[in-house]
Structures are given as C-alpha cells and as structure tokens.
Amino acid sequence: PSRVRDQLERLQAFDGLEVSRAALTAGLAEEALVACRPQRLHAQAMEVLVGHLRDFGRAYQYAEQQGLPEVWARLGKGLLAQGMLKEAVDAYVRAEDPTDWPEVVRVAQATQRY
C-alpha cells in the first residue's frame, strides 16, 4: 500500500475519481484519499474519511481546512449515521444545508435526544 501511495504522489495527470474508486475496491482507503487531494475532490475525500476509514477526527479537520458546504454536509451525514446527533447538527449548520433535516428529526426522536 505505501508503494501505491508513493506512486500516486508522483503522478501528474490522472483521473483522481477513478483511481480513488479503484483503490477503494482494492481495500486501499488511505490511497483512495491520496488520489483525491491533487484534484481537489473534496466530497470524495470526505466520503473516504467518513464512509471507509470512519476517522471522524481527521474528517472534522478536513472540513475545517476546506470550509466547503458540501464537505460539512457529508460529514454531517456520516456523523448522523453513527448516531452522533449533536456533532451532526453542528456539521449541518456549518454546511447551511437543511436537506437531511427529516433524518435528523428521526434520529433525535428514536434516541429521545431533543
């Protein structure tokens, strides 16, 4: 895996999304993340951090660095799926994205956290 990462860092022109998907298929989540960076595939990078690595600390740092609504919204969705309601709401507020509010309400009711 580290050889793959080294090669990705040296490449200049490649389809980051395709390489990221291939890396995920091969079980190489860190390499998938590396493939996203040069081409600024922020939503895909957040998907890797949240959906595959389940590294919410790094995901939060990434969202802070990028400051993009779609990145915060994807973080909110991942946090909500893990039952981290308060953190999810905070992420959605930073995204200024009310799209998933019905799911937020459902989780709040199911866990009786209002």
N, C-alpha and C positions, 0 to 999 in steps of 0.2 A: 504493500500500500504506500509506503513512503516513496518508493521509486515512481509510482504513478503521480503522486503529489509533486515531486520534483520535476517531472516531465511537464505537467500542467503549468507549473510556474514559469517554465521556459518557453512554452508555446506562445506565438504571437497572434495568429489568426485561426480561430476555431469556433465552432458553434457551441457556446457555453451551455445552452439549454440542453442540447442533445448529449453533450459529454456528461453533464450533471445527471441526466436521466439514466444514461448507461452506467454511470458509477453507482447510482442507487440500485439499479437492477443487479449489479455485481456485489452489492452489500458494502460499498465503499462510501459511506456517508460523508466522512471528512473530505475525501477527494471531490465529492459532488459539491461541497461547499466551496472548495478552492476553485472549481470550474466556474462558479457563479461570479466571483469577485471581479475579474478583469473586465467583464462586460456589464457590470452593474445590474445583474439580475437579482434585484433586492427581494422581490416577492418569492422567487425560487430559493434564495438563500435562507429566508425566514422559514420556508416550508421544510427545508433540510434541518435547520436548527430545532424547530418545534416538532415537526412530524416524524423525523427519523432519529435525530440524536436526543430529542427530548431534553435539551440543555437550555432551560429557561433563563438561567443566569446570563449565558452568552447571548441568547436571543434578546433579552432586555437590553444588554449593552449594544447590540447591533441596532436595535430600534432607536436607541438614544443617539447613536452615531449618525444614522441615516435621516432620522426625523421625518420620514415619509408616512403619510396616512395609510397607504396600503400595507406597509410593514407593520405598523402598530395594529392595524385591523387583523392581520394574520396572526400576530402574537396574541391578541385578544381571543381569537377563535381557539388557538391551541391551549391557552390557559383555561378557557371555559370548558373545553373537552376534558381537562384534568380536574375539574371541579374547583378551580382556584378562582372563585367568583369575584372577590374584591379586586384582585390583580387584573382579571379580565375586564372588569368595568373600567378600571383605570386606563388600560390599554385602549379600549374602545373610545373613551373620552378623548384621549390624545390623538386618536385617529379621526375624531369628529365623524364617526361612522355609526349611525343608528341601525344599520341593516339587520344585524343579528339580535335586536332587542327582544323579539319573541323567545328566542332560545335563552337569553339571559334571564328573562322572567320565569321561564320554565324551570331552569336550574335553581333559581332563587326559591321558587315555590317547593320544588322537590326536596331541597336541603333545608327548608324553612329558615333561610337567611335573607332578611329584608333590610 
